[in-house]
């Protein structure tokens, strides 16, 4: 009887140990999966933050350091994107286009922000609309050249408008609709096309001729007349 009882005790102990080992492995697997999701979420969240940070740093830099700083930002962002485990071609194309769109927009917005300061003032809604149309044309062209799909192009436009002008989603949708449904040769059409042309020149030579700059186009549109 004693021997039988000892065997049962040993069997129970082995079963209990095996159960806890199995439970521990399962919990560890779940924890690892949750950790993977968390890390991936952080990577996705870091992308717009790095893009915005690059523009802010660029904005605060002196004129003599701008080209050096731009190159450093580009290298840093490329490293971040290459380190992502998303692995999709569309994701890579989208991030490359985002980098270019934010740098282009930041350089064009410098003079405007220095002159007007906070562009989110209610009385400057007319200025935000004109700037939005210009940036929509520019970002859409940059994203097209980057082989982004329609959905990605729209997402990049929304991100650039939000980060540079602090627009609400309703305002972004309104201005995007104005650009999409514009009449040929209208003021809206002129501004969108000017942004696209400026982006084309910037991608080619990393500079925008004065007559295609955002500030000049706002003058021609009658904003400061």
C-alpha positions in Angstrom: 0.0 0.0 0.0 2.8 2.4 0.9 4.6 1.6 -2.3 1.5 2.2 -4.4 0.9 5.4 -2.6 4.4 6.6 -3.3 4.0 5.8 -7.0 0.8 7.8 -7.1 2.4 10.7 -5.3 5.3 10.6 -7.8 2.9 10.4 -10.8 0.9 13.3 -9.5 4.1 15.3 -8.9 5.3 14.6 -12.4 1.9 15.5 -13.9 1.8 18.8 -11.9 5.3 19.7 -13.0 4.5 18.9 -16.6 1.3 21.0 -16.4 3.1 24.0 -15.1 5.9 23.7 -17.6 3.3 23.5 -20.4 1.4 26.4 -18.9 4.6 28.4 -18.6 5.6 27.8 -22.2 2.1 28.8 -23.4 2.1 32.0 -21.3 5.6 32.8 -22.6 4.5 32.4 -26.2 1.5 34.6 -25.6 3.7 37.2 -23.9 6.2 37.1 -26.8 3.4 37.5 -29.4 2.0 40.5 -27.4 5.5 42.0 -27.2 5.9 41.6 -31.0 2.6 43.5 -31.6 3.6 46.2 -29.2 7.1 46.7 -30.8 5.5 46.8 -34.3 3.0 49.4 -33.1 5.8 51.5 -31.7 7.6 51.4 -35.1 4.5 52.5 -36.9 4.0 55.3 -34.4 7.6 56.5 -34.7 7.4 57.1 -38.5 5.3 60.3 -38.4 7.0 61.5 -35.2 10.5 61.2 -36.9 9.2 63.0 -40.0 7.7 65.8 -37.9 10.9 66.0 -35.8 13.0 66.3 -39.0 11.0 69.3 -40.2 11.2 71.0 -36.7 15.0 70.5 -36.6 15.3 71.8 -40.1 13.2 74.8 -39.3 15.3 75.8 -36.4 18.7 75.3 -38.1 20.7 78.2 -39.6 20.8 78.7 -43.3 24.5 77.5 -43.6 23.7 74.2 -41.9 20.5 73.3 -43.8 22.0 71.1 -46.5 24.2 69.2 -44.0 21.3 68.8 -41.6 19.0 67.6 -44.4 21.5 64.9 -45.4 21.8 63.8 -41.8 18.0 63.6 -41.3 17.7 61.6 -44.5 20.3 59.1 -43.4 18.7 58.7 -40.0 15.3 58.2 -41.4 16.5 55.7 -43.9 18.1 53.7 -41.1 14.8 53.7 -39.2 12.8 52.6 -42.2 15.3 49.9 -43.2 15.2 48.5 -39.6 11.4 48.1 -39.8 10.2 44.5 -40.0 7.1 45.3 -42.1 8.8 43.9 -45.2 6.2 45.2 -47.6 7.2 47.0 -50.8 4.4 49.5 -50.4 5.4 50.4 -46.9 9.0 51.2 -48.1 7.7 53.3 -51.0 5.3 55.1 -48.6 8.1 55.9 -46.1 10.5 57.2 -48.7 7.8 59.5 -50.1 6.8 60.7 -46.6 10.5 61.7 -46.0 10.6 63.7 -49.2 7.2 65.2 -48.7 8.0 66.4 -45.2 11.3 68.0 -46.2 9.8 69.7 -49.2 6.9 71.0 -47.2 9.1 72.2 -44.3 11.3 74.2 -46.6 8.4 75.9 -48.3 6.6 76.7 -45.1 9.6 78.4 -43.4 9.0 81.9 -44.7 5.3 81.7 -44.2 5.6 80.6 -40.6 8.2 83.3 -39.9 5.8 85.9 -41.3 2.5 84.8 -39.8 3.6 82.7 -36.8 0.7 80.5 -35.7 -1.3 79.6 -38.9 -4.1 78.0 -36.9 -5.7 81.4 -36.1 -9.3 81.6 -37.3 -8.8 84.7 -39.4 -6.1 82.8 -41.5 -8.4 80.1 -42.8 -8.1 81.6 -46.3 -4.3 81.3 -46.1 -4.5 77.7 -44.8 -6.7 76.8 -47.8 -4.3 78.2 -50.4 -1.3 76.6 -48.7 -3.2 73.3 -48.5 -3.9 73.3 -52.3 -0.2 73.9 -53.0 0.9 71.1 -50.7 -1.7 68.7 -52.0 -0.4 69.1 -55.5 3.2 68.8 -54.3 2.8 65.8 -52.0 0.6 63.9 -54.6 3.3 64.4 -57.2 6.1 63.2 -54.8 4.0 60.2 -53.9 3.2 59.4 -57.5 6.9 59.6 -58.4 7.5 57.3 -55.4 5.1 54.7 -57.0 2.7 54.9 -54.1 -0.9 53.7 -54.5 -3.9 56.0 -54.4 -4.6 55.1 -50.8 -1.1 55.8 -49.6 -1.0 59.1 -51.5 -4.1 60.3 -49.8 -2.7 59.2 -46.4 0.5 61.1 -47.0 -1.3 64.2 -48.0 -3.4 64.1 -44.8 -0.3 63.6 -42.7 1.6 66.5 -44.3 -1.4 68.9 -44.0 -1.9 67.9 -40.3 1.7 68.2 -39.3 2.4 71.5 -41.1 -1.0 73.3 -40.7 -2.6 71.5 -37.7 -5.7 70.9 -39.7 -8.6 68.9 -38.5 -9.8 65.8 -40.4 -12.8 67.7 -41.6 -10.6 70.6 -42.9 -8.3 68.1 -44.6 -11.3 66.4 -46.3 -12.7 69.7 -47.4 -9.4 71.0 -49.0 -8.8 67.6 -50.6 -12.2 67.7 -52.1 -11.6 71.3 -53.4 -8.4 70.0 -55.1 -10.0 66.9 -56.5 -13.0 68.7 -57.9 -11.3 71.9 -59.1 -12.2 73.4 -62.4 -9.6 73.6 -65.1 -7.7 77.0 -65.1 -9.4 78.1 -61.9 -7.5 79.6 -59.0 -7.5 76.3 -57.2 -6.2 74.5 -60.3 -3.4 77.0 -60.6 -2.3 76.4 -57.0 -2.4 72.6 -57.2 -0.5 72.6 -60.4 2.1 75.1 -59.0 2.7 72.7 -56.1 3.2 69.8 -58.4 5.6 71.7 -60.6 7.6 72.9 -57.6 7.8 69.3 -56.3 9.0 68.1 -59.7 11.8 70.6 -59.8 12.7 69.9 -56.2 13.0 66.2 -56.8 15.2 66.9 -59.8 17.6 69.5 -58.3 16.7 69.7 -54.6 15.7 73.3 -54.9 12.7 75.3 -56.0 13.0 78.3 -58.3 11.7 81.5 -56.8 8.8 81.8 -59.2 7.5 78.3 -58.1 7.9 78.8 -54.4 4.9 78.7 -52.1 5.4 82.4 -51.1 5.5 83.5 -54.7 2.4 81.5 -55.6 0.5 83.0 -52.7 1.4 86.4 -54.1 0.2 85.5 -57.6 -3.0 83.9 -56.2 -3.8 87.3 -54.7 -3.4 86.3 -51.1 -1.2 89.3 -50.1 -2.6 91.7 -52.6 
